[in-house]
């Protein structure tokens, strides 16, 4: 993991008081420009090499526009068309069986802030506060191919990925601090059918 955010020099240390680690770049105040953190790119490349992926010689960032209270600038800087890592594979174990899950890509982006509901120790009863300390923290989003066919395979994949990113030193893996998160895209089908239903994302 990096000590600074992906486009600014603000600290990424966990546990600070709300809104003390967000600077003008993180909240996109007028007159400031983002500067890419080289360390975040190196972490992404290290992951790509670990999974046998192709490392893009040229990568592009874009603004993903959406409105949410913990995203004060109204957009997230992310990658889509030209991500830094393309393809790759990760081996998973299911008891005595081993198989491979194929990866689509891994791309860098910045995290949003965090909504605090019923914050303890503050006069927040019935209210929501916004903590922007997390805004701009580097994220490496790893996207898999639709290769998993059961919850057991999904759990095995998450555990293998968690072990890998900790072993190569790009993430501390502390899920309780939000360092490692998983979104599951699920399609179900009736027993005996080959047709999968509409995909849904579960966070």
Buried (B, 14 or more C-beta within 10 A) or exposed (E): BBEBBBBBEBBBEBEEEBBEBBBEBBBBEEEBEBEBBEBBBEBBBBBBEBBEBEBBEEBEBBEBEEEEEBBBBEBBBBBEEBBBBBBBBBEBEEEEEEEEBEBBBBBBBBBBBBEBEEBEEEEEEEEEBBBBBBBBBBBBBBEBEEBBEEEEBBBBBBEBBBEBBBEBEBBEBEEEEEBBEBEEEBEEEEEEEEEEEEEEEEE
